[in-house]
Amino acid sequence: MKRSTFTRDDVDVLSDNSAYDGFFKVRELQLRHRKFDGSWSPVLRRELVLRHDAAGVLLYDSHRDEIALVEQFRVGALKRNSNPWLLELVAGLIDSDENAEAVARREALEEAGCEIKAMELICEYFSSPGGNNEYFHLYCGQCDLQNAGGVFGLPEEGEDIRVHVVTVDAALQALERREFSNAPTIIALQWLQLHRQRLREQWR
């Protein structure tokens, strides 16, 4: 696939002002950009939600062929789902000088009580670049899930997180039934479906 050769120099930012400064920050931009025919677009007004980068990890026990998912309340699902408690991967924001892998390891302990023995990068991607700048680092982590389960989270952050351990087959069947509604979980399970046998041999 041959992509265009555009760079940041092909975007002309005319103004960049604060529109909101709370838990999230919103910038209001006036800009124009180069078009595929070589001309410039009209001046566009865009709001951009500024978020920290994030890291998530699929906790996988290659010996037991099981994964751990976390269940927690998500305000973004409040008006769309009849049940706004979602099944997800362990994940967290990178809001310090930690790198993405270190955040994934820390969140695995805080949200699931699991220590990651080995990690492999699945992919990195923009979560929703049409309106926010969050960049997601997605991993698969080798864990011992024999005694995993329970309720975790940091009370000072309002976290109430339940850990579910399921077989990979059960998770893939749920994926086929479209029971997951968040991108990192869907991407990670599809990746595991492709790399499952290799990981079982590599991580035994």
SULZILIN-V720101 format. One line per field, one symbol per residue. ss: DSSP state (@ for helix, = for strand, . for the rest). Layout:
# SULZILIN-V720101
ss: ???
This chain:
# SULZILIN-V720101
ss: .......@@@===========...==========.....=...=======...========....========.@@@.......====.====......@@@@@@@@@@@@@.....=========.....=..========.......===..@@@...=======@@@@@@@@@......@@@@@@@@@@@@@@@@@@@@..
